[in-house]
C-alpha cells in the first residue's frame, strides 16, 4: 500500500468543477504536475457512479505510486482498497475507520481551527491532521476560518504531518509552509484553473524550497 507522503501537494477533486467524463483526465494532469496525494471528494448519493469513479482514480493513482484518499466514505474506501479515508466532524469515528480499513490505511482528520481536536486525533493514531480554511475558499465559502499562528501551535502538539486547506494559491502557500504546514490541500486552485498541470507544477515548486520534516 502506498504510504502517506510527508510533504507535498494534496489534490482534492470536486464534482462541481469536473464533469464525470473528465475526472481521470484532469486528475492525471495534476499528477503529471507533481501532486503527491489525491482525495476523491463527491457528496452526491449516486453510489454506483461514485464507486466507478473512485476505482478508476485508484487504478490511475497506483500507476503514479500516489495514495488515493476517499473523503468521508469508509465503506467505499474499503470496497476499492483505497489507501485511506479523510474524516470530518460528522463522519465515521477514527476507531470505526481503523477497524474497517486496517492498520496500514491512511486516516486523516479535519480539525478546522481546533488544536484540541488535532491533539486528540494524533493520540488516537491519525496519520495526518488538517486545518483550515486559511483563506477565503470558493469551494467552501462558509468554512471555519483558521489563522496561520495555529500551525505554529500545532507543531508543538503533534508529531504527524499537518495539512493546510482553504483558498491556498502558489502565492500564499509559502506562508503556510513556513508557519508549520507540511502538505497543502487544493481544490479550485487546481481544478478551477484552465491549466491544471501547470497549476500543480506551480504548487509543487513551493516544496523544493521547504525542508521536509522527519517523523518517527
C-alpha positions as CSV (number, residue, x, y, z in Angstrom):
1,X,0.0,0.0,0.0
2,X,1.3,3.4,-1.0
3,X,2.2,5.4,2.1
4,X,1.4,8.9,3.1
5,X,3.9,11.5,1.7
6,X,5.4,13.6,4.5
7,X,5.3,16.7,2.3
8,X,3.6,17.8,-0.9
9,X,0.6,18.8,-2.9
10,X,-2.7,17.2,-1.9
11,X,-5.2,17.5,-4.8
12,X,-8.9,17.2,-3.9
13,X,-11.5,16.6,-6.6
14,X,-14.8,18.4,-6.7
15,X,-17.7,17.1,-8.8
16,X,-18.9,20.7,-9.3
17,X,-15.7,21.6,-11.0
18,X,-15.0,18.4,-13.0
19,X,-17.5,16.7,-15.3
20,X,-17.6,12.9,-14.6
21,X,-16.2,12.0,-18.1
22,X,-13.2,14.3,-17.4
23,X,-12.4,13.2,-13.9
24,X,-9.5,10.8,-14.6
25,X,-8.1,13.1,-17.3
26,X,-7.9,16.1,-15.1
27,X,-6.6,14.1,-12.1
28,X,-3.8,12.7,-14.3
29,X,-2.9,16.3,-15.3
30,X,-2.3,17.3,-11.7
31,X,-0.4,14.0,-11.1
32,X,1.9,14.9,-14.0
33,X,2.2,18.4,-12.5
34,X,3.5,16.9,-9.2
35,X,0.6,16.2,-6.9
36,X,1.7,13.7,-4.3
37,X,-1.7,12.7,-3.0
38,X,-5.3,12.6,-4.3
39,X,-8.6,12.8,-2.5
40,X,-11.8,11.7,-4.1
41,X,-14.5,14.0,-2.8
42,X,-18.1,13.7,-4.1
43,X,-21.0,14.4,-1.8
44,X,-23.7,13.1,-4.1
45,X,-25.7,10.0,-3.3
46,X,-25.0,8.3,-6.7
47,X,-23.3,5.3,-5.2
48,X,-22.7,3.3,-8.4
49,X,-21.1,6.2,-10.2
50,X,-19.0,7.1,-7.2
51,X,-17.7,3.6,-7.0
52,X,-16.8,3.5,-10.7
53,X,-15.0,6.9,-10.4
54,X,-13.2,6.0,-7.2
55,X,-12.0,2.7,-8.7
56,X,-10.8,4.5,-11.9
57,X,-8.9,7.0,-9.8
58,X,-7.3,4.3,-7.7
59,X,-6.1,2.5,-10.8
60,X,-4.7,5.8,-12.0
61,X,-3.0,6.7,-8.7
62,X,-1.4,3.3,-8.5
63,X,0.3,3.9,-11.8
64,X,1.8,7.1,-10.3
65,X,2.6,5.4,-6.9
66,X,0.4,8.1,-5.2
67,X,-2.1,7.3,-2.5
68,X,-5.8,7.8,-3.1
69,X,-7.8,9.0,-0.1
70,X,-11.6,8.8,0.0
71,X,-13.5,11.7,1.5
72,X,-15.9,10.7,4.3
73,X,-16.9,7.3,2.9
74,X,-15.1,4.5,4.8
75,X,-17.2,1.7,3.1
76,X,-16.2,3.0,-0.3
77,X,-12.6,3.2,0.7
78,X,-12.6,-0.4,1.8
79,X,-14.5,-1.6,-1.3
80,X,-12.0,-0.3,-3.8
81,X,-9.0,-0.8,-1.5
82,X,-8.1,2.8,-1.4
83,X,-5.1,3.9,0.6
84,X,-7.2,5.7,3.2
85,X,-10.0,8.0,4.2
86,X,-10.4,11.6,5.3
87,X,-12.9,12.2,8.1
88,X,-14.7,15.3,9.1
89,X,-16.6,16.1,12.3
90,X,-19.8,14.4,11.3
91,X,-18.3,11.3,9.6
92,X,-17.4,7.9,11.0
93,X,-15.1,7.9,14.0
94,X,-11.4,7.2,13.8
95,X,-12.0,3.8,15.5
96,X,-14.6,2.7,13.1
97,X,-12.4,3.6,10.1
98,X,-9.4,1.9,11.6
99,X,-11.3,-1.3,12.3
100,X,-12.7,-1.4,8.8
101,X,-9.6,-0.3,6.9
102,X,-6.8,-1.9,8.9
103,X,-3.5,-0.7,10.4
104,X,-1.9,0.2,7.1
105,X,-4.6,2.6,6.0
106,X,-4.1,6.4,6.0
107,X,-6.6,8.1,8.1
108,X,-6.7,11.9,8.1
109,X,-8.8,14.1,10.4
110,X,-10.3,17.5,9.7
111,X,-9.6,19.8,12.7
112,X,-10.8,23.1,11.3
113,X,-9.4,25.6,13.8
114,X,-9.2,23.3,16.8
115,X,-5.9,22.4,18.4
116,X,-7.6,20.1,20.9
117,X,-9.2,18.1,18.1
118,X,-5.8,17.8,16.4
119,X,-4.2,16.7,19.7
120,X,-6.9,14.0,20.3
121,X,-6.7,12.8,16.7
122,X,-2.9,12.4,17.0
123,X,-3.3,10.5,20.3
124,X,-5.8,8.1,18.7
125,X,-3.3,7.3,15.8
126,X,-4.4,9.6,13.0
127,X,-1.9,9.7,10.2
128,X,-2.4,13.4,9.5
129,X,-4.4,16.3,10.7
130,X,-5.9,19.1,8.5
131,X,-6.6,22.7,9.5
132,X,-8.4,25.4,7.6
133,X,-9.8,27.3,5.8
134,X,-6.9,29.7,6.0
135,X,-8.1,32.0,3.2
136,X,-11.4,32.6,1.5
137,X,-12.5,29.5,-0.3
138,X,-14.6,29.3,-3.5
139,X,-15.4,25.6,-2.7
140,X,-16.4,26.3,0.9
141,X,-17.2,30.0,1.3
142,X,-18.7,29.5,4.8
143,X,-16.0,27.3,6.2
144,X,-14.5,27.9,9.6
145,X,-11.5,30.2,9.3
146,X,-8.1,29.4,10.8
147,X,-5.1,31.7,11.4
148,X,-1.6,30.9,10.4
149,X,-0.4,31.1,14.1
150,X,-2.5,27.9,14.6
151,X,0.0,26.0,12.6
152,X,2.9,27.1,14.8
153,X,1.0,25.9,17.9
154,X,0.0,22.6,16.2
155,X,3.7,21.9,15.5
156,X,4.2,21.9,19.3
157,X,1.3,19.4,19.9
158,X,1.5,16.8,17.2
159,X,4.3,14.7,15.6
160,X,2.4,13.8,12.4
161,X,2.1,15.7,9.1
162,X,-0.1,18.8,9.1
163,X,-2.3,19.6,6.1
164,X,-3.4,23.2,5.4
165,X,-6.5,23.8,3.2
166,X,-8.7,26.7,2.1
167,X,-8.1,29.3,-0.6
168,X,-4.4,28.3,-1.0
169,X,-2.6,29.7,-4.0
170,X,1.0,29.4,-5.1
171,X,1.5,32.9,-3.9
172,X,0.2,32.4,-0.3
173,X,1.2,28.7,0.1
174,X,4.7,29.6,1.3
175,X,3.3,31.4,4.3
176,X,1.6,28.3,5.4
177,X,4.6,26.1,4.9
178,X,6.8,28.5,6.8
179,X,4.2,28.5,9.7
180,X,4.3,24.7,10.0
181,X,2.2,23.0,7.3
182,X,3.7,20.0,5.6
183,X,1.1,19.4,2.9
184,X,-1.1,21.9,1.0
185,X,-4.6,20.7,0.1
186,X,-6.0,22.4,-3.0
187,X,-9.3,22.1,-4.9
188,X,-10.3,25.1,-7.0
189,X,-6.7,26.3,-7.4
190,X,-6.1,23.1,-9.4
191,X,-9.4,22.0,-10.9
192,X,-10.7,25.5,-11.4
193,X,-7.6,26.5,-13.3
194,X,-7.7,26.3,-17.2
195,X,-4.2,24.5,-16.9
196,X,-4.4,22.1,-14.0
197,X,-1.0,20.6,-14.8
198,X,0.7,24.0,-14.9
199,X,-1.1,24.9,-11.7
200,X,0.1,21.8,-10.0
201,X,3.7,22.5,-11.1
202,X,3.5,26.0,-9.5
203,X,2.3,24.5,-6.2
204,X,4.9,21.7,-6.3
205,X,7.7,24.2,-6.8
206,X,7.0,25.5,-3.3
207,X,8.1,22.3,-1.7
208,X,11.5,22.4,-3.3
209,X,12.2,25.5,-1.1
210,X,11.0,23.9,2.1
211,X,12.9,21.3,4.1
212,X,11.0,18.1,4.7
213,X,10.3,17.3,8.4
214,X,11.2,13.8,9.7
215,X,8.5,11.8,11.6
216,X,9.3,8.7,13.5
